[in-house]
Amino acid sequence: MMLALRRAVNPLRSHGCLFGASKFHISGNDNLEHVVVTSCGATQVVESSKSVLTSKRWYQSSFSSLGNRCLSSHAGARSDEEENNDNGVESDGELELCDNEMKEALGEATQNGADNLESEDAPKSKTVCTELFEVIRVTAVKAIPDALDMWAKEGKPLDRSMILQTMANLRKRRMSLKAKLFAEWLQANEGFSGEEEYAYAIDAISRSSRVGDAEKYMMKIPKAFKGQKVYDAMLFSLVSQLQTGKAEKLFEEMKDLGLISVIGCNQMLVLYKRDNAKKCNVLSFMENNDISPNLATYRILIDSKGKDIQGIEKLLEDMKAKGIEPDLSLQAVLAGRYISAGLNEMAEEIMKKIEVGDLNTNRIVCRTLLPLYAELGKSDDVDKIWKICEPNAWRDEHQAAILAMGKLGRIKEAEEIFNNMNENWKNNCFHTLLDVYLNNKLLGKAKNLAKDRDNGGHILPPWTMHALLKLYLETGEVEKADLILTRVTRLNVKPRYLTYFSVMEAYAKKGDIHNTEKIFHWIRRSGYFVRLPIYQCLVQAYINGKSPAYGLRERIKADNIIPNRDLGLQLNRVDAFRKSAEFID
């Protein structure tokens, strides 16, 4: 069976729609700090917890819940993020593929109620555990320790199951800084009694701070508690930050300690998504060590197949032989792949399986089906599903409906859905409607929307800031995009990787070498891993600027990057010491 899996990985195919890649995030707000763009274009950071921060940074989570990942894809259409993915630039949603595995590793799968928090307005069970989570959720960051002190002073219960449940809920809502402070308070006052608490702490630290801080924390964990869950959490953090070298080193250490499981192997498969040789090595290791692939393994491999339908079918046959049934997430990925390949009938067959049952009681499938039906142009089915959701729609259902209406060209309905949302949701969904305008080439409406949010002094989290900068880049206003990026960078706010790359690419097209190098420097300074596409973009700036480049080969070598054929040809064009260089007199 493992041999069949390895064969299914090769050959490398072109990637179609990355249906699993998320276009937006529905994330809890730690009230840490936010980018605020004022009406004059100035940018500032609103900070609510200066005393507890070691640095003023935005660290965007790369993960969203299973349902959110499914609904935000555009099967059959290639977004700018997908185009970048073909060149090796990771999108925010790509690394979620093993996040559900991490939930299992942290024990969330066995905790009652952890999976009931699908959205902020989903019904909450009135347990003591939920009460503790609600206390943390509504409390400002700087007041978390005092609130927990009051909880303990009042003699309220705080057993281990409650602690783990609260940590799971905080992680699910992506309240990373609050989770970190909760873990710090627990360790200082109650102490940790199991490995899971340390694993949650590593996860929270890596999300709210630098991954290096999580590594330092791990070194201080007592050996008695440094088991597989802790190592899996650390590996997950390294993979999510694309720290390839460190992840490989940790994986080898886990091998030596005998702490390898299918969870760790799946994370390495995500890391090697575009390196078929290394993926085959991981699968061979699994086979030699009797590590059976699970549903997540197949989901990762299928997600990497793109439009290679034949390869996908082989993987599905292998799944069936092992008695593994596709879950909702994988069914959505498959439907997106079939739509992308023009196999609409096969996609509809899967969607019928997803839609089985009463949608009123199985609402999670609605946010998955809305964009799928929109991709197929089935306006009536979109209306049918939205009619079910509309009376008490969750925020992610609103976003799915906005995207679906936009895909169908029903801009007025998309605007109505947006306008009927409460103001807090509008702030988080601003970029969704902005994307609809941009995808439909309605630049005037997009500018008016951006101006409206701008004049209101609205808080802009990183993904919304990316949408705003994307608007300026679409209209050729690179300098205005740079102005915002410059100010937030000076304030140590961390934009998304793709935000940096988009601005860098715009400068490279103009042949602006100085500003392209400036963005390159910011990418490295922000802790992002410099990959091959970044250097390709940098060299292109020299080509378009008609200037020879000195020392670029040495810089590439120092970053342990092996140039491919395209980059090699680019370097030859700007090499000042080659007679074949374009810019030699």
Buried (B, 14 or more C-beta within 10 A) or exposed (E): EBEEBBBBBEEBBEBBBBBBBBBBBBBBBBBBBBBBBEEEEEBBBEBBBEEBBEEBBBBBBBBBBBBBBBBBBBBBEBBBBBEBBBBBBBBBBBBBBBBBBBBBBBBBEEBEBBBEBBBBEEEBEEEEBBBBBBBBBEBBBBBBBEBBEEBEEEEEEBEEEBBBBBBBBBBBBBBBBBBBBBBBBBEEEBEBEBBBBBBBBBBBBBBBBBBBBBBEBBEEBEEEBBBBBBBBBBBBBBBBBBBBEBBBEBBEEBEEEEBBBBBBBBBBBBBBBBEBEBBBBBBBBBBEEEBEBBBBBBBBBBBBBBBBBEBBBBBBEBBEEEEBEBEBBBBBBBBBBBBBBEBBEBBBEBBEEBBEEEBEEEBBBBBBBBBBBBBBEBBEBBBBBBEBBBEEBBBBBBBBBBBBBBBBBBBEBBBEBBEEBEEEBBBBBBBBBBBBBBBBEBEEBBBEBBEEBBEBEBBBBBBBBBBBBBBBBBBEBBEBBBBBBBBBBEBBBBBBBBBBBBBBBBBBBBBBBEBBBBBBEBBBEBBBBBBBBBBBBBBBBBBBBEBBBEEBEEBBEEBEBEBEEEBEEBBEBBBEEEEEBBBEE
